[in-house]
Amino acid sequence: MPEGNIIHRIARIHRRWLVGRGFTADSPQGRFSPGARHLSGRTLLGVEAHGKHLFHRFEGGVLLHIHLGLFGHIRHFRAGAPLPSPSCRLRLASPRATLHLAGPQACELLSPEAEATLRARLGDDPLRPDASPARAFEALRRGRTPLAAALLDQERISGVGNILRAEALFLARLPPLRPASELRPAEFERLWEALRQLLEDAARDGRIVAPHAPPAPWETPGKRREDRFNVYGRAGQPCPRCATSISRQELAGRSLFFCPRCQAPRRSTR
């Protein structure tokens, strides 16, 4: 599932390429035909991201909500777009820009009330100008859920996925299995800044390059050669800080990567 950096990057591309254009909309797959008819002929006025969610605002107060989920993807064409695939849920076409959306978890038109309900469920997004670190700190500290699990809860902080949580926890030198309720303000500041910087850099550059990460071998299966990580996907390899072997373990059905030395729990001084 795309993490928040990808969704913010898509939003920025759409603001640059698509905003101000009028589109003909249809649903080649057929599952979004009523919504596409309602969009067709309208001008796109704005695009924003919140965590892993995209919001496209069209004239007439029409709001399109997209969540790519595990299998969704968006393709963009400046001109001469090919025929859409049979799985294309939504096509937005204009003479100079066309969008094909396929396989999303959500593709829907939202009323203002439905939008408000959805937004109320989402945690603060480090890349949004309206984000409140203080509110995110309190949300993250609810309960004794392991910190690494709490970071994937989109109702606490939006946009964090498996890669970002591993790299941010490493950069902040935080034990991933410590209860979230024990997180201290100074520790959260390090974590929030690590998340914000990783997200911003990746949204700008289109890839995640964690600070001080060793070069990624080109032959690593399934890994883009541009991405570079300190701990994610590096189980058994040396930590770039202390050379201890990176650990991997399952947590709530997801693989968790961390350095057992740099991120070791500290003894309480109380």
C-alpha positions as CSV (number, residue, x, y, z in Angstrom):
1,M,0.0,0.0,0.0
2,P,1.5,3.4,-0.9
3,E,2.6,5.4,2.1
4,G,1.8,9.1,2.6
5,N,4.8,10.3,0.7
6,I,3.5,8.7,-2.5
7,I,0.0,10.1,-2.0
8,H,1.4,13.6,-1.4
9,R,3.6,13.3,-4.5
10,I,0.5,12.3,-6.6
11,A,-1.4,15.3,-5.2
12,R,1.4,17.7,-6.1
13,I,1.6,16.2,-9.6
14,H,-2.2,16.6,-10.0
15,R,-2.1,20.2,-8.8
16,R,0.5,21.0,-11.4
17,W,-0.9,19.0,-14.3
18,L,-4.6,18.7,-13.8
19,V,-6.0,21.6,-11.8
20,G,-7.9,24.1,-13.9
21,R,-8.8,21.6,-16.6
22,G,-12.2,20.4,-17.6
23,F,-12.5,16.6,-18.0
24,T,-14.7,14.1,-19.6
25,A,-15.2,11.2,-17.1
26,D,-16.2,7.7,-17.6
27,S,-15.8,4.3,-16.0
28,P,-14.6,1.7,-18.5
29,Q,-14.9,-1.0,-15.8
30,G,-18.5,0.1,-15.1
31,R,-18.3,0.1,-11.3
32,F,-18.1,3.9,-11.0
33,S,-20.4,4.9,-13.9
34,P,-22.9,7.0,-11.9
35,G,-20.1,8.9,-10.2
36,A,-18.2,9.4,-13.5
37,R,-21.3,10.9,-15.2
38,H,-21.6,13.3,-12.3
39,L,-18.0,14.4,-12.7
40,S,-18.0,14.6,-16.5
41,G,-17.7,18.1,-17.9
42,R,-16.6,19.7,-14.6
43,T,-13.3,21.6,-14.0
44,L,-10.9,20.3,-11.3
45,L,-10.4,23.1,-8.8
46,G,-8.0,21.6,-6.2
47,V,-6.3,18.4,-5.0
48,E,-5.1,17.6,-1.5
49,A,-3.7,14.6,0.4
50,H,-4.3,13.5,3.9
51,G,-2.3,10.5,4.9
52,K,-3.1,7.8,2.4
53,H,-6.2,9.5,1.0
54,L,-6.6,11.8,-2.0
55,F,-9.3,14.4,-2.4
56,H,-10.1,16.0,-5.8
57,R,-12.4,19.0,-5.6
58,F,-14.4,19.8,-8.8
59,E,-16.6,22.8,-9.6
60,G,-20.1,22.6,-8.2
61,G,-18.9,21.4,-4.8
62,V,-18.3,17.8,-6.1
63,L,-15.6,15.9,-4.1
64,L,-13.9,12.8,-5.4
65,H,-12.3,10.6,-2.7
66,I,-9.6,8.0,-3.7
67,H,-7.8,5.5,-1.5
68,L,-5.5,3.3,-3.5
69,G,-5.3,0.5,-0.9
70,L,-3.1,-2.5,-1.7
71,F,-3.7,-2.8,-5.4
72,G,-4.7,0.6,-6.7
73,H,-2.6,2.6,-9.1
74,I,-2.9,5.8,-11.2
75,R,-1.4,6.4,-14.6
76,H,-1.0,9.8,-16.1
77,F,-0.7,10.8,-19.8
78,R,0.0,14.3,-21.2
79,A,-1.4,13.5,-24.6
80,G,-2.2,10.4,-26.8
81,A,-3.4,8.3,-23.9
82,P,-3.8,4.6,-24.7
83,L,-7.1,2.7,-24.4
84,P,-7.8,2.0,-20.7
85,S,-7.4,-1.4,-19.3
86,P,-10.5,-3.5,-18.5
87,S,-9.9,-2.8,-14.8
88,C,-9.9,1.0,-15.2
89,R,-12.4,2.3,-12.6
90,L,-12.2,5.9,-13.6
91,R,-10.9,7.8,-16.7
92,L,-10.5,11.5,-16.6
93,A,-9.7,12.7,-20.1
94,S,-8.8,16.1,-21.6
95,P,-6.9,17.2,-24.7
96,R,-3.6,17.6,-22.8
97,A,-3.9,15.4,-19.7
98,T,-5.6,12.1,-19.0
99,L,-5.8,10.0,-15.8
100,H,-6.5,6.3,-15.5
101,L,-7.4,4.9,-12.1
102,A,-7.5,1.1,-11.6
103,G,-7.9,-1.2,-8.6
104,P,-8.5,1.4,-5.8
105,Q,-9.9,0.4,-2.4
106,A,-12.1,3.5,-2.6
107,C,-13.3,5.7,-5.5
108,E,-16.4,7.6,-4.4
109,L,-18.1,11.0,-4.4
110,L,-18.4,12.4,-0.9
111,S,-20.9,14.8,0.6
112,P,-19.6,17.5,2.9
113,E,-21.0,15.4,5.8
114,A,-19.3,12.2,4.7
115,E,-16.0,14.1,4.1
116,A,-16.2,15.5,7.7
117,T,-16.8,12.0,9.1
118,L,-13.9,10.6,7.2
119,R,-11.5,13.4,8.2
120,A,-12.5,13.0,11.8
121,R,-11.2,9.4,11.7
122,L,-7.8,10.4,10.4
123,G,-4.9,11.3,12.5
124,D,-2.6,14.2,12.0
125,D,-0.5,14.0,8.8
126,P,3.1,15.4,9.3
127,L,3.1,16.9,5.8
128,R,-0.1,18.9,6.2
129,P,0.2,22.5,7.3
130,D,-2.7,22.1,9.7
131,A,-1.0,19.2,11.5
132,S,-0.8,19.4,15.3
133,P,2.2,17.6,16.8
134,A,0.7,18.0,20.3
135,R,-2.5,16.3,19.2
136,A,-0.5,13.6,17.4
137,F,1.5,13.0,20.6
138,E,-1.6,12.5,22.7
139,A,-3.2,10.2,20.1
140,L,0.0,8.1,19.8
141,R,0.3,7.6,23.5
142,R,-3.2,6.1,24.0
143,G,-2.9,2.7,25.6
144,R,0.0,0.3,25.9
145,T,0.0,-0.8,22.3
146,P,3.6,-1.3,21.1
147,L,4.9,1.9,19.6
148,A,5.6,0.2,16.2
149,A,2.0,-1.0,16.0
150,A,0.6,2.4,17.1
151,L,2.4,4.1,14.3
152,L,0.5,2.1,11.7
153,D,-2.8,3.2,13.2
154,Q,-4.1,5.8,10.8
155,E,-6.3,7.3,13.4
156,R,-3.3,8.3,15.4
157,I,-0.9,9.5,12.7
158,S,-1.8,9.5,9.0
159,G,0.4,8.3,6.2
160,V,2.8,6.1,8.0
161,G,3.5,2.6,6.6
162,N,5.8,-0.2,7.3
163,I,8.9,1.4,5.7
164,L,8.5,4.8,7.3
165,R,7.8,3.4,10.7
166,A,11.0,1.3,10.6
167,E,13.2,4.1,9.4
168,A,11.7,6.8,11.6
169,L,12.0,4.7,14.8
170,F,15.6,3.9,13.9
171,L,16.5,7.6,13.3
172,A,14.8,8.5,16.6
173,R,16.6,5.7,18.4
174,L,13.4,4.4,19.8
175,P,12.6,0.8,20.9
176,P,9.8,-0.4,18.6
177,L,8.2,-2.7,21.2
178,R,8.0,-0.2,24.0
179,P,4.4,0.7,25.0
180,A,3.3,3.8,23.2
181,S,2.0,5.2,26.5
182,E,5.6,5.5,27.8
183,L,6.7,7.8,25.0
184,R,8.2,11.0,26.3
185,P,7.8,14.5,24.8
186,A,11.4,14.8,23.7
187,E,11.3,11.3,22.2
188,F,8.2,12.2,20.3
189,E,9.8,15.4,18.9
190,R,12.6,13.3,17.5
191,L,10.1,10.8,16.0
192,W,7.8,13.5,14.5
193,E,10.7,15.3,12.9
194,A,12.1,12.0,11.5
195,L,8.7,11.2,10.0
196,R,8.2,14.7,8.6
197,Q,11.6,14.8,7.0
198,L,11.4,11.3,5.5
199,L,7.9,12.1,4.1
200,E,8.9,15.5,2.7
201,D,12.1,14.2,1.0
202,A,10.3,11.2,-0.5
203,A,7.3,13.2,-1.7
204,R,9.8,15.6,-3.4
205,D,12.2,13.0,-4.8
206,G,9.9,10.1,-5.5
207,R,12.0,7.7,-3.4
208,I,12.9,7.0,0.2
209,V,16.5,7.6,1.0
210,A,17.0,7.5,4.8
211,P,19.8,9.6,6.2
212,H,23.1,7.7,6.5
213,A,21.6,4.6,4.8
214,P,24.1,2.3,3.1
215,P,23.9,1.9,-0.7
216,A,21.2,-0.7,-1.7
217,P,22.5,-3.5,-3.9
218,W,21.0,-3.3,-7.4
219,E,20.3,-7.1,-7.4
220,T,18.0,-7.0,-4.3
221,P,14.8,-8.5,-5.6
222,G,11.7,-6.2,-5.4
223,K,13.6,-3.1,-4.3
224,R,14.0,0.0,-6.4
225,R,17.6,0.8,-6.8
226,E,17.0,4.4,-5.8
227,D,15.6,3.5,-2.4
228,R,18.0,3.3,0.5
229,F,17.2,2.1,4.0
230,N,18.9,1.8,7.3
231,V,16.9,-1.1,8.7
232,Y,13.9,-1.9,6.5
233,G,14.4,-5.1,4.6
234,R,18.0,-5.5,5.9
235,A,17.5,-8.4,8.4
236,G,20.9,-10.0,9.1
237,Q,22.9,-7.1,7.6
238,P,25.0,-4.8,9.7
239,C,23.5,-1.7,11.3
240,P,25.0,1.4,9.6
241,R,25.6,2.9,13.1
242,C,27.0,0.0,15.2
243,A,27.4,-3.0,12.8
244,T,25.0,-5.1,14.9
245,S,22.9,-7.4,12.8
246,I,19.5,-6.0,12.0
247,S,16.6,-7.9,13.5
248,R,13.3,-8.9,12.0
249,Q,10.2,-10.1,13.7
250,E,6.5,-10.3,13.1
251,L,4.2,-7.8,14.8
252,A,0.5,-7.9,14.0
253,G,1.1,-9.7,10.8
254,R,3.7,-7.2,9.5
255,S,7.5,-7.5,9.4
256,L,9.3,-5.2,11.8
257,F,12.9,-4.3,11.3
258,F,15.2,-2.7,13.9
259,C,18.6,-2.6,15.4
260,P,18.6,-4.5,18.7
261,R,21.5,-2.4,20.0
262,C,20.7,1.2,18.8
263,Q,17.1,0.7,19.6
264,A,17.4,-1.3,22.8
265,P,15.0,-0.4,25.6
266,R,16.6,1.8,28.2
267,R,16.3,1.2,31.9
268,S,14.0,3.5,33.8
269,T,15.7,6.1,35.9
270,R,12.6,6.6,38.1
